[in-house]
Amino acid sequence: MIRLLVVQAVLNTERGLQSDVLKEFVDENFEYAILSHRWGEEVSYDEMIRLNTMPEEERIKVTERQGYCKIVQSCKQAKKDGFRLLWVDTCCIDRRSSAELSEAIRSMYRWYENSKKCYAYLHDVKRPTFPTKQDIASYEDSNGWPEWFSRGWTLQELIAPKDVQFFNMDWVPLGRKQNHASTLHKITRIPENVLKGALSPGQVCVAQVMSWAADRKTTRAEDRAYSLLGLFGVNMPMLYGEGSKAFQRLQLEIIRVSNDQSIFAWDPNSKIRRSGLVLADDPSYFKDCHDVRMVGPDDFIKSLRQQLHFDKTASAEKLHKYTVTNGGIEICLPLTPYHDFPTIYRATLACMQRQILLTIDLERHESNYYRSFGATNVSQESPKFSDLYLACHRDPKCCNITLDERTMTHYGFTRCGAFPPVINGDCVALSSLTSDLIVVVYAGNKVKARFAVGLGYYLGKQWVHVVCDEAGDSKPEDYAKEVHAQLWNAQRRSTVTSSMPTCRGRFMLQK
């Protein structure tokens, strides 16, 4: 079922004529236009159906909202283009019904894909031309481009429709998606052939699609995952309140319908270095995966022989063993051991970046393998295919830490960032099976000062390290990443001595 605005009825309401502005359809065998926009002060389904019957004072307040103006302008444009029906997410979904909202989220990609024309409203573009250069001064909070390009839901709204037409804040047309494919590629890193056509299954790998969402934001953490369902052609229940667990579930659903190993290739340049589970915590972990591509089984075996001197006979059929189980992700991967770390292996994935097969390090604990970082001196042996279980569930033996921030609040400091962003409220979980590190940043409200607290688990020990930064010019997230890199490199350098370097502010953590 889809609910649509009747274009003429909305325009009649503007002239004071009463008529039903919304109509429900069981199938989608008709033509309609659709709106894509950044939410602001919008008009809900309930307000739209009561518009002709509500008190005059309330009606005036509703019709003065920017959201209502968008609906009217969209209807005018739809009528001009010959459409009788229009879909707008703010008022065509009754969000009071959780069942209807869940159905709408699962159907949204299809609705945009089936639309005949999509109106992309760029509310912060003042000029009558499409922006072609990054402009930090005009779009400071969205990386120098209109805010529409920084939102999570608009990713599918750019890719799914065949015909996307852009408009500025005054509804001046700025051209179509196909005409701006080169600029759109520069903004989003989505390949031009995808922008000019449709996203076909298998056309690009999982890691590359994830990379398109890496820098995008959503109001709710769960929508980081839910907004990607249609792009991967999967479905799962909507559970608002689960937070980042939604992205974990999304990855498991993708694994159930695909044997694309690039889903494990997050953080290919080791910038994040999050140990533990083989699944990423957030789409941002795939930021550097825009040029990753999947390799078929036969080509994978061929590349193994060429790049890693894999001379032994190996069957491509081994690569089809790829299942989600209660014990983890059951998979067959070629492993190469490390000389100085008997439990750590380098696993080669069936995906490439710049013509080189990608690898990840895995650390074995009992029957499971966990993502690992920092090992050196890999063996020159030929990789051997091994059946293994990749850990995809939280370690029940993890080191749980509660942040008691009352003293810092008393002195005017508040938490303003973390890296990786995996803190749940005031709780931090460090893996007790692998080296783990989280950096939390606190800033002063009255003085221009801040400090970072590194919470780590390394070689069986828990530790804390405090780093002060009086200038505090960079963004908290960037500062957290910088300190994370410093402390992680300190861990790597300490491998030989099996202890962290002596450092001011370090003390043992309590569980």
N, C-alpha and C positions, 0 to 999 in steps of 0.2 A: 504494500500500500504506500502511495505517495500523495502528499497533500500539496496543492499548488495554488498560487494566487491567480485569480481571474483578472487579467490586466485591465480590461475595460471597467470591471466592477470597482477596482481600486481608484481608477481615474474618475468614475462617476461619484464615488464617495467624496472626492475632492470638491465636487461641484454641489455637494449637499444631497445627492440622490442615494437612497438606501437600497443596498443589494448585498448578497452574500459574496464576500471577497475571497473566500477560500473554498476549494473543492477537492474532494478525495477521489483518487483513482486506484483501481485494483491492479491494473497492468500499466505498462509504460509505452504503449504503442501510439504515441502522439508526439508532436513537436513542442518543445518548450525551451525557454532561455533560463539561465541560472546566474546568480550573483555570487561573486567572490570578493570578500572585503575584510578589513580589520575591524573587529568589534569595538564599539564605543558605547554610547547611550542608546540602546536599541529598543525596539518595540516587540513585545512577546506575542505568542499565539493568542493568549487570553485577551490581551488588550486589542489585538487586531479584530477579533470576532465581536468584541463589545464596542467597537469604535462608534457605531451609529446609535447605540443605546445608552452609552455612559453619560453622566452629567456634563454639561457644556464646559465647565471649568476644567474638569479632568481631561476632556477631549482636547482642549487647546494645549494643555501641557504635553500630551502625547504627540500631537501633530507638530509641535515645535522642536521635538528631538531630532538630532542628526540622523538617527536610525530611521525615522519615518521619512525624512527627506530622501534618503537613499532608496527606500522602497518606491516612492513616487517617481523619482528620476529613473529608476530601473524599469518601471512599468512604461514610462514615456518612451524610453529607448527600445523596449521590447515591441511596443505598438508600432514604432517607426520601422522596425525590422520585420514586421509582419507576424509577430508571435502573439497568441491569445493567452498563453499561460507562462508563468514565471515562478521559479523556486528561489526562496530566500531563507537561509537557515534560521534566522532569528525568529521568524513568525510562522514558518511552515512546519515546525516541530513543536509539539506540546511537551515541553521539558518537565512538566509536572509529573508525567508518566515515565518512570524509569524504563519500562518495557519498550515504550515508543522511542525513547532516546537511544537505547541500545540498538534497536532495529535500524534507526536512522544512521548511527555511526557505522554499522556494518554495511549499510547500503550506499553510503555517501559517495564512495569512489565510482560506483556504477551510475549513480544519478548524474554526476559531473561528466562521466564518460558518454552517457546517452544524450546529454543536452546538445542542442543544435548550435548554441552560442553561449559563451560564458563572458559576463561583464566583470572584468577585474578593476575594482575601484581603488585607485591609489590616492587616499585621502590627504596625504601630505605633499603631493606634487603640485606646485603652483604654476609651473611653466606649461605652455601649450605643446611642449615636445617631450618625448620619452627620454629620461635621463640616460646618458651614455658614459658618464664619468663618475667615479666615486667622489662624493661630496660630504666629508665629515661634518663641516659646518652646518649644513642643512639637515643631515640625518645622523646626528651624533650617536644616538642610542641604537642604531641599526646598521652599524658598520659602514656608514657612508652611502647607503642605498635606501629607497623608500621602505617603510616599515613592513609593507606587505610581503617583501622578500625575506623577512626575518622570522616569520611566524610558521609554526609547525603545520597547521591545517592547510595553508595555502600551497604547500608543496604538491599535494595531490591535485589541488585545484588548478595548478599550472600545467601538470602533466596529463591528467585524464581527459579534459575536453579537447576535441579536435580544433575548435575555433575559439580562441581566447582574444578578446578585444580589451585593450587597456584604456582607462579614462583618468583624467586628473581630478583635482578636488572640485572643479567647476563642471565636471562631466564633459569636458572637451576630449574627443577621441584622440588617443596617442598611438594608434596603430595596433597591429595584430601580432600574436606570438610568433608566427612564421617569419614576419618581417624583421623582428628584433632578435632572432635566434642567436646571432653572434654576441650581442650585448647580454642576453639572458644567460648564455653559457658563461660569460665572464662573471656575472653576478652569482650564479647558482652552481656552476661547474657541471651542470647537466649537459650531456653531449647534444650537439645541434640536431643530430638525426633523431634523437628521442623527442626533442622539442618540436621538430617539424612533422613527426609522425605520431605513433602511439607506442606505449611501452609494452612490448611483447614479452611473454614468459621466456626466460633464458637469454634475452637480448643483452642484459647487463647482469653482473653478479650481485649477490646480496651485499657484500661489503661496499660496493660502489653506490648502490641505492642508499645504504645507510649514511654514506658520506655526504649525500645531498641534504640530509636532515641534521648533520652534526652541529651546525651553528644556529639552528632554528630554536625558537622558544615557544612554549605553551604556558597558559595560565596555570594549568594543573599538571602535576608530574605524570599522571597516568596517560595524559593525552600525547606525551612524547611517543608512546607505543601505539595508542589507539589511532592516531592520525596516519600511521603507516600500514594499517591492516590491508587497505585496498591495493597499495603499491606492491604488496607481496602476495596478494590473493589468498589470504588466510582469514579465519574467523576465530574469535574467542570471546568468552563472556566479559562484559564490562563490570569491573569491580572498583568503583571509585572509593578511594580510601586505602588502596593497596600500595600507592606510591610507586617507587622504582621497581617493585616486583612485576609490574605490568610489562616492562621491557624484557625481563627475564622470560616471562610467559610467551611473549611475542616471538623471541628467538627459538624457543622450544617448538612452537607451532610451525615456524619456518622450516626447522630441521625435519619435522614430521612429513613435510611435503616436498623436500628438496634434499639433494645430496651435494649441495654447493658448499665446499669446505672454506670458502672465503669468509663465512660467518665467524670463523675462529681467528681471522687475520687482523683483528683490531689492534691498534697501536703498533703498526709495522715498523716505526722508527724508534720505538722504545722511549717515547716521551712521557707516557703516563706511568708505566711500570707497575701496574696493579697486579699483584700476585693473587693466587687462589683459584676461583672458579674460571672455567674456560670461556664463559659467556661474559659479554661486556655489560657494564652497569648502565650505560647510557649511549645514545647515538653519537655523542661527541667523541667517543673512543675510536670511531671510524673516520675521523677528520682527514687523515692522510691516505685514505683508501680510494680516492677518486679515479685513480688509474689502475686499480686492481682488476684483473679479469680471471674468469674461471678457466680451468684447463680440463679437457675431457680425459677419461681414463686412459685411452690409448696414447694420447699426446703426453700425458703425465708420465707414463712409463718411459716413453721416448726421451723426455726431458730429464728424467732421473739418470738415465744412462749417459746423456750428454754432459750434464752439469755436475753430477755427483759420482760419475764413474760407476754407475750401478750396472754391473755386467751380468749379474745373476738373472736367471729366468724368473720373471714375475708375471702373474696374471692380472689383467685389468679388472677381472671379476672381483678381486679382493676389495676394490674400492667401492663396491655397492653395499657393503656391510655398514649400515649407518642407521642406528635405531636409538630412540629415547627409551630408557628403562628406569626402573626404580633405583638401580645401582649407578646410574649415570648415563652418558651417551656412549653407546657401544659402537666402536669404529675400528677400522684397520688403517694404520698409518705407518709409513717408513720411519724408523727411529735410528738415531746415531748417538752413542753415549758420549759423555764428557769424561776426560781423563781424571780430573781432580774431584768430580762430584758423582759418585757411583749411583745416586738415585735420580739424577737429572739427565734428560735426553733432549736432543734437538729433533723435533718432528717436522717433516716436510709436508706442506699442504698442496693440494691440487689446484693451485691458483698462482698467478704471476703478477709481478709489478716490474715494469720496465724490463721485460723478458727474463727476469730472474725468478725462480721458484721461491715462494715465501716460506719461512719457517717460524715455528714458535718453540719455546722451551717448556718442557713439561717435567714436573717433579713427582716421583712415584711415592705414594704413601699407602701401604697395604694394597688394596685392590684398585685404588683410584689414582688418576693422574691429575695434577693441578697445574695451572699456569704458573710459570716461574720466570724470574729475570735475574741477571747478574752473573750467571755462570760463564766461565771462559775456558779456552783450551779444549775445543771439541775434538773428538777423535777423527782420524782420517779414514776410519773404516767405512766400508760401503753401508748405506742404511739398510736395515732389515725390516720387512713388514711385520708388524706385531698387532695382535688383537688386544684392545685395551678399553677401559672405561674412563671417560673424561668427566671430572667432577662438575656438576651443574647445580648442586644444591649446597646451601650454606653449611659450613663445618659445624657440627653440634658441639665440638670441643673448642670453639673459637674463644679468644680472650675478649670478654665483654667489659667495656670501660664506660662509666658514667661521668659526664662532664659536669662538675660542680662549679658553676660560673658566678656564684653569689658575690664573691670577693671582687671579681673583675667588674661586675655591675655596680658595686658600691663605689669603685674608683672611676667610674665613667667609661669603662670599656665594654664593647659589645661584640659578639661574633659577627663577622661580615663576609666570611668566605671559607671555603675548604677545598682541598684537592687530595684524592679524588672526591667528588661530591656524594659520598655514601653515608653521611651521618643521618641517623633517624632520630629527630628530636635532640635529645642530649645524650644519646647512646652511640658508642663507637664499637665496632666489632673487628678485631684483628685476627687474622687466620693464625692458628697455632701450628699449622702444618707447613707453612711456607713463610719466607720473609715478607713482611707486610709493613706498609707505611702510609699514614694519613697525616696531612698538615692542616691545622685549623688556624685561621687568622682572626685577630681581635684588633679593633681600632678604638681610639679615644674619641669621645664626643666633644670634649672641651679643648683638648690639645691635639696638634697635628702629629700624632705618633701612633704606631701600631707595632704589633709583634706577632710572630708565628710560633705555634707549638707543634712540634713533630712528635707524633705518637707512633712508636714502632715496635715490631716484633722481629728479632733477628737472632739467629743461631740459638734459639730456645730461650731468649731473654727479652723481657719487655723494657722499654726505655722511653724517656722523654727528652727532647732537646728544644730549647727556646732560642729564637733568633729575633733580635730587635731591628726595627727599621724606623728611624725617626722622621725620615723624609716622607715616605708613604705616598709617592706620586703615581705609581702604577695601580691598575685595578686590583682589588683583593684577590680575584681568581688568578690573575697573572702572577701576583706575588706568591700565592700559595704554590703554584706550579714551579716557580723559581726555587723556592726553599725546598720543595719536594725533590727537585733534581740535585740540589746540593747535598742533602742528607742521604739520598740514594747512592750517589757517587761515593760518599764517605763510607757507606756500607760495603760497596764493592771493593774499595781500596783496603778494607780491613779484613778481607777474606783470608789472607795468609796468616794473620795474627789471631784470627777468630775472636776479635773484640772490636767494639766501636772505638774510634779515637776519643781521647779525653776531651770533653767539651763542657763549657760553662752552662749550667742550668739543667744538666742531665740527672735524672734520678729514676729509680725503679717504680714501675706502675703497680697498682694493686687491682686485682680483678673485682 
